[in-house]
Amino acid sequence: MEELMNRLEGKIAVVTGSARGIGRAIVEKLAAHGAKMVISCDMGESSYEQANVVHKILNVTDREAIKTFVDEVEKEYGKIDILVNNAGITKDGLLMRMTEDQWDAVINVNLKGVFNMTQAVSRSMLKARKGSIITLSSVVGLHGNPGQTNYAATKGGVIAMSKTWAKEFGARNVRANCVAPGFIQTPMTDVLPEETIKGMLDATPLGRLGQVDDIANAVLFLASDESAFITGEVISVSGGLML
């Protein structure tokens, strides 16, 4: 049991979009499993009880701020072993009604933000000849969803980018994978109409909404050496949605 709880021993992890929800669960999971330090990054303030977690304010669309942040982490800890790209937003609307501002905002955070973070962090990983890059996609990126042209484009885009990075970085033992959540229970789903929840459950063979811990467990696996021969893959954590 102790060995399992220390599966990330000595590793330095960076997690974006981590002030709450899935991102926060990922930070807490990585910290609980022995990471030397988990750096939580978000636009909002947050605090954690674990001594091996520190929170930083960071905008993933700000390339200069990211460069400064990565330089500071490398100076203090000497490396970054794990990057979890979780920062993301939605600005939904049917294609005919979607504004350019809605399109640009989602692309800038969900797609360009992932590009910005990965480009900055991967340099350190490539030099060290080791690292794991995990990006949160979505079943929407695999199957599409009405009213989410912008979101679907970004979540499909990060899958394509991750597969490309797997090929570019593989020779230096740096892996890139995606996790694609399905319907996950969050405060947002708690206020949905009962018929909407029923529709979600009917579409999910396992018959329940996922929990944030289900996503965090998949990220933990991809961050650990247990997945050392896995790269360029998408793990759908969706209870069998859209099989």
Secondary structure, 3 states (H helix, E strand, C coil): CHHHHCCCECCEEEEECCCCHHHHHHHHHHHHCCECEEEEEECCCCCCCCCCEEEEECCCCCHHHHHHHHHHHHHHHCCCCEEEECCCCCCCECHHHCCHHHHHHHHHHHHHHHHHHHHHHHHHHHHHCCEEEEEECCHHHHHCCCCEHHHHHHHHHHHHHHHHHHHHHHHHCEEEEEEEECCECCHHHHCCCHHHHHHHHHHCCCCCCECHHHHHHHHHHHHCHHHCCCCCCEEEECCCCCC
